[in-house]
Every structure is written in C-alpha cells, then in structure tokens.
Amino acid sequence: MRSYLVAAASASILATACLSGNDNEPATSAAQTPGNAEPLAQAVTAEGLKAHLVALQRIADENDGTRASGTPGYDASVEYVAGQLRRAGYTPRLQRVRYTDSHERAPPELARVSPDPLTYEYRDDFVSLRYSGSGEIEAPLEAIDADSETSGCESSDFDDFDAGSIALMQRGGCFFFDKVRNAVSAGAAAVIVFNDGSPGHEGPIEATLLQPAEVPALSLANELGEQLAKQADAGPVHVRVHTRVEVGQTEAANVLADLPGATKGAPLLLGAHLDSVESGPGINDNGSGVATLLELAVQARRLGFQPQQPVRFAFWAGEEAGLFGSREYVNSLENPIDDIASVVNVDMVGSPNPEPYVYEGDGTIQEALSEAVRGEGLDPVTVDLQGASDHAAFQQAGIPTGGLYTGADEPAPDGRPHDNCYHRACDTVDNVDLEMLEQMADVLAVAVFGTLTGESP
C-alpha cells in the first residue's frame, strides 16, 4: 500500500491480453447460496497462506531483498502466482503495463557538513523519495515552519526562503509531492521531509512523488529532522545531499484469472497488488493480500466451487509507484461499469498489531464484509482509504468498491502502530500475524462466495 500522503497517476498500456472467460471449468460444482461458503473458509488455512508468504520471501531474498515492479524480484513473483494458478486449473493471463519509473543507481548519501560534521545512515536515518531527482548538493539548510503540521503545504510558507538552500519540512498536512513542488518553485536545491514522530511515524518513510522531481528529495527520521530544524533555526547549518537516480520506462505485468460462474454476467473482481517497495520484501504489504487471493483461488477450484456470478482474481503491478497496474486495467476496459460488476480490494491483511478494517464504500459490499468480520468474533472498523490503494481507479470509474485492511503505520488503539515495519526491510514473514491473516481470508471467503456472488435463493 502506498503511503496515505501520495496520490495516483495513470500510465500507458503496452499490450493487453484477451480478458474473456476461462474455459477451464471445475471438475465438480458446489451450489452457492448465501451462508454456505464455510467449506471454503475451512479449506483456507494459516499453513496454506504461510506457504505463499514463504515463497514470496524467498523470491525477495534471492533478488536483493525486494519485489518492486520492474525488478527481477517482481518478475519472479509474477511467475510464482501464475504458476500456482495454472496448477490449480486456471488459465492465467498477463497484462503488460509500461510506465515511467525511477530506480536508485547507488545508495543516496546525506551528511551534515557543519557544524559538527556527521554522516547519516541510509535506511536507518533516511531514504530517498521515489522519483527523487539526481545530484550532489552542498548548501545551507533552511527549516520551513518545521514545527507545523502543514509545513511546506502552501507556497506562502516559502516567502522568505533563500533560493539555492536545502528545504527541510515535516511530514503531514498534504501530499509529499505538494511539499516538494512548493520547495522547487521557491528555488530549493534539494528537499528533505522528516517524519512527524507520531506512533509508527518515527523512522524515514519510502513514499512516491509520482513523477520525476527536478532536485534530490529525501525522507528523514523524525528525531534527526527535529534536531536539524532546531540547529538551522539557531544558526547556519550546511548539509550535503547526493542522489543517483535513473528514470526510465518500466515494464511489468498484471496477473488475471477467472473462476467461471453459473451465469455469464460481469465478474466481481478481487484484487491485490503484487509489488513491494524497493526497500523491502513487502510480505505484509502486500504479500498478505496476494496470499489471501491466491489461496482462495486455489481452494475454490479444488473444491469445485461455482458461484452464481463469475469471479476474477487480479494481482496488480506498480501499486507502490502510483497504482499503475490497476489504472491501466481500468483504462483497457471498453465499458468499465458494464465490464466489472464490483471490486473488493485486499491490501495489508496480516498486520502484526491489527484492526479489522472494512472499506467505506458500496453499502452491499461493506455490509457483507462487515457481517463476515462479525462472524469471526471481531468488531469491524470502517475506514476511508480514499485513493491510497488499487480500488481508486474502479471507484473513479463508478464501479462499486469495497475492501479489507488491517493497518499500516498509523497508530492502533493501544498507541502503537499497526505495522512498525511498513515500507521497511523488516516487512518479512515474521512481521505477519498469521491468525489475523487467516481470519481475514475467511472473511473474504464467506462474504464473496456466501453472499456477494451466491446463488439467489
């Protein structure tokens, strides 16, 4: 899942495979009426889900610790998902997507030159923002209203800014790209945005600017950002920033597969993004959603489930860079509202300090998911994720949407973050709450196959 303080963009499609129905019919059929999806929920186990997580972790371990779109780790993830679907009896289709992306050619560098020279540690202390510009800059640091929750969100914040300086701002109040754009417009030679220090927001955060910036742009840990802001307010501070970023065309693939229904109407689409951020393996974000959809697909086929309405499983490319895969899929549809009946998005459903969130959206989907959550003995919590995940493009096209989520780096009721490893290298198999993951998978099984696509009584 992308950081909440980023927004979506569109890209161009390279090639789209035919999205016709799957001719590979299940060997047997279990009639679906609301409420009888329990055999499928029982078949989706923690062990089966974990096996997919372990496989995705292994792929990341063998590919520099990442499964980001446009990398060998992502390509291997596509092969794994398509292979699992094929063995279960599906005919998976790859939809090629091409978009502008950025990748680091070398780790970025950040140092305080004066006073008291200090070199900061990449990843522990800072990371580059995706689509950061390239360059080596040594210049004065200027804090922009750094104790404000809207630091740098207005162009007027830069009225007294000295062009050629490095702008230092606090996260919050607006999108990352708004802060960077305002700083660049004011003549900043580089931009540093430090985290806001709320629970789960202490370290640097990998986020996307959606399109290439003109100057180096970094994210810094909260404590260090506050220290630098105080020093800059007290007297001159000089900082050196060095980024080496390559911008070019990235090609990746969505994976799509259909479970035929008793009727040939428009399918209900279940989606999960397959990519990770560059800085980690992305096992909760979003290996958990991938494992949920994949195991549900495999077990539905094994049990011979045939819903009244077709179900399409979709594994999206380029979510972390800007929702590119899901947006291009919607753009490829001739009549989106007629071609897709509704969408359920599954993004981060195994958070280690979880809450059972249900997307605010279409009333039918929301209530079906909420009721299934209650069936697991949990209290559903409604959340408005706006455009922060792959449901956004469908929602904007007027297609009914809903989804499941267990939290990212925002604080849970106990004050701790839902997932302290969000967008970090520690988002591994050990970071996933398998009990919650199994419960959310059961929720999806019951809601989708017991209610949303069930045979009318």
N, C-alpha and C positions, 0 to 999 in steps of 0.2 A: 504494500500500500504506500502511496506517495504521502509525504508529509502534508498535513492539512493545509499549510500555508503555501501551497502551489496550486496551479490551475492547469487545465488540459489544453492540448493543441491538436491539430489534425495533420495527417501526412498523406502521401500519395501511394497508391497500391501498385505493386509491381506485377503481380499476377494473382488471380483468384480461381481456385478450383471450383468445379461444379458443386453446388450445395443441395443436390437432390437427395431424396430419401435413401436410407440404407436398405439395400436389397437382401442383406444377410439376416433373415428372420430368425428369431429364437426358436429353439427346438420344441419348447413347450410354452404354454401360456397360463398365467395365473390371473383370473379375472380380478379387476381392481374395483373395489367400492370403498367409499370413504371409511378409513379406520382399519383396513386390513393389510397395511404395509408392515405390520410387525415382523413377519418373517424376514423381510429385507433389512429392517433395522437390526435384528438379531444377527444377521449374517455379516454386517459391517462391524468388525471388532477392532479393539485397540491394537491387537497384534497385526492385523492386516494393514491398518493405517500406518503403523510404525514402520512396516516393511518398505512402504513407499518413501517415507521420510528418510530412512537409512539410505535408500538408493539415491535420493537427491543429494544427501550429504556427501556420499561417496563421489558423485559427479563433481560437486564443488571442490572437494579435496583434491581431485585429480586435475583440476583446472584453475589453479591459482586462487582457490578459495571463493570463487564467485560463479553465479549462473546468470549474470546480467545479459540482456539481449545484445546480440551482435558478438558474443564471445563463444569460444568452443564449449564452455560450460552450459550455455543456453542451448546450443545445437544438440548436445548430448541429452539434455533434459527433454527436448522435443522427441528425440529418438526413443527415449525411455517411455514416455507417455504413449506415443503412437504404437510402440511395440506391445505394451500392456493391453491397449485397446484391441489391437489386432488379434492377440492371443485369446481374448475374451469373445471374439466373434464379430467385432465391429469392422467397418471399413473406414478407418480414419482418413481425413483429408487435410492437407496442409495448404493454408492460405498464406502466400508470400506477402510480406509487408516491407516496404522500404521507406526510411525516414532519415532525417539529418540527426546525427547523434555526436556526442563528444566522448573521448576517452583520454585518460592521462597517459602520456608517453613516458613520464617519470614521476616519482612521488613529488608533491609540492613541498616547498620549504617556507618556513616562517621564523623570523628571529627579531628580537629587539636589539637594535644596534646601540642605542644609547637612551637613557643612562643604564648602567649595569647590563652589559651585553648578555643575552640569554637566547638559546636556540630551543624552539618548541618542538615537541614530539608529534610527528604525523600520526593521525588516527587517535591517539590518546588525547592530544591537546587540540587538534584542528584537522579538518578535511577540506578539500575543495568542493565548492558548489558545482553541481553538474551544469555544463555549458559555460564554466568559467573561461575567461579569456586567458591568453598566454602572455608571459612577460616576466621580466625581472625588474622590480621597482624598489628603490630605497628612498623613502620620503618621510616627512613629518606625519604623525598620526593625529587625527582630529576626531574627537568624540562628538557624535551628533545626538544631543539630547538623550544620552545613553541610559539615563535612569527612568525614561518614559516607556510606557507600554506600546507607544506608537512611534518609537524612534525611527526617523527616516521615512515615514509613510507619506509625508507631504513635501512638496518641492520647497515650501517656505521654511522647512527645517534646515535648509542649506543656504539661507540668505547670507550668512556671514562666513560661509565655507571658503577656504583658500584653495583655489584650483591648483592641482598638482599634488595635493596631500592625499593621504590614505584615509578613507572614511571608516569610522568604527561605529556600529549600531547594534542595538539589542534586538533580538527576535521578538516578533509579536505585532499585532495590530493590522497587518496587511501581508500580502504575499512577499516572499523573498525577492521575486523579480521586480516588484514595485520599489523596494528599497535600493536595489542595485541600479535600476533605471534612473531614479532620482539622483543618486550619487554621481553616476556617469554624466548626467545632464549638467551637474554642477561642476564638472571638471575633475572628479576624483581619479587618481592614477591607479587605485586599487580599492577594493571593498572588503571589509571584514564584518561579519554578523555573528555576534556571540549569543549563545543560548540564554533563555530567560531565567533559569535557575529554579523553576518550579519542579515539583517531584517528577522525575523522569526526563527533565529538560536540563540536566546539568552538563552533559558532555556535548561535543560537537555533533551536528546532525547533518547527514547527507540528504540534500534536497535538490530539486531541479529548478533551473531558471527557464526551462522550456525552449530557449533559443540562445545561440551563442552571444555572450557578453563581450564588450569591447575591452574590458580590463580584467586582471586577475580578481577572483572573488572566492573568499574562504568562509567557512563556518568555524567558530571558535568555542571552546568550553566556557561555561558561564563564569566560573571563578577567575579565570585568566582574563576574560573580557572586562569584568568589573575592575580588576586591578589595573589594566591598561587604561581604562576610561578615567579612573581617578588620577593616574600618573599624568595623562595627557591634559587633564583639567588643571593640574598643579604646575606644570611646566613642560618644556619641549620633550617629546618622545619621538625617536626615529625608529622606523621599522623597515625590515627588508622582506619582501614577498617575491617568491619565484614559482611560477607555474608553467608547465609544459603540457599543453592540451592539444589534441588532434581532433579536428572537426571534419566529419565526412559522412557519406551515405552508409547507413547500416541496413543490412537485410536480415530479417528474422522471419519466423513463421508462427501463425496461429495453428492450433490443432483442433479439429472439429470432428465430431462423430455423432451419429443419430441412433436413438433407440426408437424403432417404429411403434406407432400407436394403433389402436383398433380402428381409428379414423385417420384420414389423411389431411387434417387441418394444419394450421400453422403450429409450430412446436413451441413449447415452453423451453426457454434456454437457460441452462445452468452454467455459469461462468466463473472462472478463477484465473488470476494472472500467474503465468508460469515463470516469469523472470524474477531475479533478485536484484538488489542494488549491487554496485561494483564492489563495495567494501565488505561484503559478507555472503554467506551461502543462502540466506533467506529461507530458513526452514519453517519458522512460524509465518514469516511474511515472504512468500505465500505458499511454501510447501504444504502447510496445513490445509489450505483450501484445495490445492491440487490433489493431495492425498484423499481428501473427502470426496471430491467428484470422481476421482479415478476408481476408488474402491466401491463407491455406489454404482458406477457404471459396470464394473466387473461383476459384482454380486447380482445386480438386476438381470444381467444377461445369463449368469449361471443358474439363477432360479427361474428363468423363463418369464420374468415379469413383462407384461404388455399393458402399458397404461392406455386409457381411452384416448389420450392426446399424446402425440409424439413428444419426445424429449431430446433436446440437442445439448450435448456436452461440449463446452468451449474452453480452451486453455489459451490465454492471451499473451501475446508478445508485447514488449515495450511499455508496460504499465508504468514502471518506475521512471522512465524517461519522459512520459507525458501521455499515457493512455493511447498509444499509437495503434496497437493491435485491435482493440475493441472499436475504436473510432473508425478505422478503415473497414472493419467488418460491416458496421452500420452504413458507411458510405457506399459499400459494394452492393447493398440491397436495393432493388428497384423500387419497392414499396415497403419500407420498414414496418409500418403499422400493420400491414396485411401479412408480411412475411414472418414476423415473430409475434406470438401471442402475448408473451410476458417474459420477464427476466428475473432470475434470482442470482445475485452475486455473492460469492463466498471468498472473503479476503481477511485472513488472520482469524482463525477459529480455534487456536490452541495456545493462547497467551498464558504465560506462567502465573499471572495474578489476574484471572479473567473476570469479566462480567458478560452475561449472555445478552448481547445487544441484538436487536431486530431493527432493520432499516425502517425509518418512517417513509411511507410511500403509498403504493396502491393498497387500499383497505383490505381487499381479499387476500392478497399475499401476506400483508403484515399480520392479519389476524390468524391465518393458517400457521405461519411460523411461530407466532406468539403462543398459540394454543399448544403446539408441539413442544415448545420450550417448557410450558407449564407441565406437560406430560412427563418431562424429565425431572420434575420436582424443583424447577428453577423459576425465578421470577424474571420475566423478560423486561429488558430496559430499552426503551425507544431511543434511537439515535438518528440524527440528520447528518449524513456524511457529505451532503452537497455534492461537489464534483470530485471528491477525493479518491474515487476508485472507478472500476470499469463499467459500472451501471450508468455513468453520467451520459454517455453518448446515446444510450437507449432512452433514458429519461428525457433528454432534449428532443428526441425524435417522436415523443408522445407515446412510447411503449410503456405499459405498466411495469414497475420495477419493485424489487424488494431485496433483502439480503441479510446475511448473518455476519457477526463480527464479535470479537472478544476483547478488543482494546489494543492500542499501540503505546505510545509513550506518555499519554495523558494520565493524570492520577486516578486511581481507583478509590472507592470509598475509604479504604484504610490509609490513604495519603501516599501510598507507594504507586509507582507507575504500573500499568497493566503489563507492559513488556519493556523491561530495562535494557534489553538487547535489540530493540527496534532499530533497524538500519545499521546494525553493527556486526562485527565479525563474530560476536558471541551468539548470534542467532542460529544455533545449531540444534541438533536433535534433542540435546539435553535441555534446551530452552523451552520445549513444548510440554504443556500439560496434557498428557495423553488421555486422562479421564475426561477432561472438558472436551477435547477433540472428539472422542467417541460420542459424547452426549450431543454435540452439535451435529455430528454426522447422522445420528439417529433422528435428530430434529428434522434435518433435511429430508431423510428417507420418508418419515411419516407425513410431513407436510406436502411433499411433492407427489409421492406415489399413493398416499392415502387420502388426499384432499384435492390438491391443485390439478392433478391430471387423472383423478379417479373416475371410474365409470359412473355415470349418473344413475342414481337409484330409481 
